[in-house]
Amino acid sequence: MLERRLIKEHLERSVCYKCGSSLEQAKLLTISDAPMAFLAHAVCPKCHGQSMVTVTTQGSGTIPLVSDLLGEEIKKFMMENSVSYDELLSLHRALEKNSIWKLLLKKDKKTVKKPKA
């Protein structure tokens, strides 16, 4: 776990991708706090631009990553299994045959349980 002082120093030197303001006072939601790296969702105090911030002890320092996900969403999806190539290929093939709306409608029909007579 990185020292808070080190994290603060890196954030002082980091700037918002949107407005260029310092991220020193950014609202942070910790995603991961490991011995060698700190990952957080940052919200700029000036323009409310959102990005992911990684602070490392070795070399790279602070690396902002622009994201449209909220911090809670990132935490949720980090724990999910990754999508396999086969699953992605199956989805691609299905989308070549039908629109996404038709596929979602089919799924909804399958999940609706019919009452017993």
RODODREN-922255 format. One record per residue (C-alpha): x negated, y, z. Coordinates in steps of 0.02 Angstrom, whole numbers, always signed. Example, Ala and Ser with C-alpha at 12.3 -4.5 7.8 and 13.67 -1.06 7.14 Angstrom:
BEGIN
+--------+--------+--------+
|     c1 |     c2 |     c3 |
+--------+--------+--------+
|   -615 |   -225 |   +390 |
|   -684 |    -53 |   +357 |
+--------+--------+--------+
***
This chain:
BEGIN
+--------+--------+--------+
|     c1 |     c2 |     c3 |
+--------+--------+--------+
|     +0 |     +0 |     +0 |
|    -70 |   +166 |    -53 |
|    -92 |   +305 |    +72 |
|    +43 |   +439 |    +64 |
|    -97 |   +569 |    +50 |
|   -162 |   +488 |   -110 |
|    +13 |   +479 |   -184 |
|    +43 |   +663 |   -143 |
|   -124 |   +714 |   -221 |
|    -80 |   +625 |   -383 |
|    +94 |   +700 |   -387 |
|    +21 |   +876 |   -363 |
|    -76 |   +851 |   -526 |
|    +69 |   +771 |   -619 |
|   +192 |   +875 |   -717 |
|   +370 |   +849 |   -774 |
|   +381 |   +791 |   -954 |
|   +530 |   +906 |   -982 |
|   +485 |  +1074 |   -903 |
|   +300 |  +1058 |   -856 |
|   +329 |  +1090 |   -670 |
|   +226 |   +999 |   -538 |
|   +302 |   +839 |   -471 |
|   +232 |   +875 |   -297 |
|   +407 |   +905 |   -225 |
|   +495 |   +778 |   -336 |
|   +628 |   +668 |   -260 |
|   +555 |   +492 |   -261 |
|   +637 |   +322 |   -250 |
|   +505 |   +189 |   -218 |
|   +521 |    +43 |   -337 |
|   +364 |    -51 |   -288 |
|   +226 |    -15 |   -163 |
|    +81 |   -134 |   -188 |
|    -98 |   -120 |   -123 |
|   -166 |    -56 |   -289 |
|    -15 |    +36 |   -363 |
|   +139 |   +134 |   -314 |
|   +288 |   +137 |   -434 |
|   +429 |   +261 |   -407 |
|   +574 |   +344 |   -496 |
|   +544 |   +532 |   -490 |
|   +669 |   +674 |   -511 |
|   +594 |   +844 |   -552 |
|   +643 |   +974 |   -420 |
|   +659 |  +1111 |   -552 |
|   +749 |  +1037 |   -705 |
|   +804 |   +868 |   -633 |
|   +713 |   +773 |   -772 |
|   +694 |   +590 |   -725 |
|   +541 |   +482 |   -754 |
|   +448 |   +334 |   -685 |
|   +284 |   +373 |   -598 |
|   +144 |   +249 |   -569 |
|     +3 |   +297 |   -452 |
|   -150 |   +185 |   -451 |
|   -311 |   +186 |   -352 |
|   -418 |   +144 |   -503 |
|   -447 |   +261 |   -648 |
|   -280 |   +298 |   -726 |
|   -204 |   +404 |   -588 |
|    -24 |   +455 |   -616 |
|    +63 |   +395 |   -773 |
|   +238 |   +468 |   -803 |
|   +357 |   +362 |   -906 |
|   +516 |   +441 |   -970 |
|   +670 |   +337 |   -931 |
|   +858 |   +358 |   -944 |
|   +884 |   +232 |   -804 |
|   +920 |   +282 |   -626 |
|   +805 |   +222 |   -488 |
|   +934 |    +98 |   -423 |
|   +955 |    +26 |   -598 |
|   +768 |     +2 |   -618 |
|   +757 |    -88 |   -450 |
|   +902 |   -201 |   -502 |
|   +831 |   -246 |   -673 |
|   +653 |   -274 |   -609 |
|   +715 |   -427 |   -515 |
|   +808 |   -501 |   -666 |
|   +735 |   -634 |   -777 |
|   +664 |   -571 |   -940 |
|   +752 |   -607 |  -1104 |
|   +672 |   -747 |  -1203 |
|   +630 |   -735 |  -1388 |
|   +758 |   -871 |  -1424 |
|   +896 |   -773 |  -1335 |
|   +849 |   -615 |  -1431 |
|   +849 |   -709 |  -1597 |
|  +1019 |   -786 |  -1557 |
|  +1090 |   -614 |  -1520 |
|  +1017 |   -545 |  -1681 |
|  +1096 |   -686 |  -1781 |
|  +1264 |   -660 |  -1695 |
|  +1259 |   -473 |  -1732 |
|  +1224 |   -508 |  -1916 |
|  +1389 |   -604 |  -1923 |
|  +1500 |   -495 |  -1811 |
|  +1503 |   -323 |  -1735 |
|  +1459 |   -308 |  -1552 |
|  +1640 |   -261 |  -1514 |
|  +1705 |   -423 |  -1589 |
|  +1577 |   -523 |  -1490 |
|  +1626 |   -435 |  -1328 |
|  +1810 |   -463 |  -1365 |
|  +1777 |   -650 |  -1390 |
|  +1685 |   -657 |  -1224 |
|  +1829 |   -567 |  -1134 |
|  +1954 |   -691 |  -1205 |
|  +1850 |   -837 |  -1142 |
|  +1835 |   -765 |   -966 |
|  +2022 |   -731 |   -946 |
|  +2102 |   -879 |   -858 |
|  +2275 |   -929 |   -915 |
|  +2401 |   -960 |   -775 |
|  +2459 |  -1139 |   -754 |
|  +2639 |  -1170 |   -805 |
+--------+--------+--------+
***
